[in-house]
Amino acid sequence: MNSRLKVFGVIAILGFMAGVIAQLTAAVILPWLVTVLPLLGGATNYLISGFAGACLTVVLVSVWVYMTGKKDPY
């Protein structure tokens, strides 16, 4: 039971960090990229959101794999 609560806690912390990163991307990075890359027009928001989501997913899965991986090699 105790280990299950730890897993839920870690998932909650990772979800919180994902939300903070998403907010930072939406509030700071997105307007900056719209001014830097005006050629993309209206598609900029979708491209950046997709890229941020992909990066965030890779980071979260990498953290999960690292935390749940076996410590001893075969």
HELIX and SHEET records of a PDB file:
HELIX    1   1 ASN A    2  LEU A   24  1                                  23    
HELIX    2   2 THR A   25  ILE A   29  3                                   5    
HELIX    3   3 LEU A   30  VAL A   36  1                                   7    
HELIX    4   4 PRO A   38  LEU A   40  5                                   3    
HELIX    5   5 ALA A   43  THR A   68  1                                  26    
END                                                                             
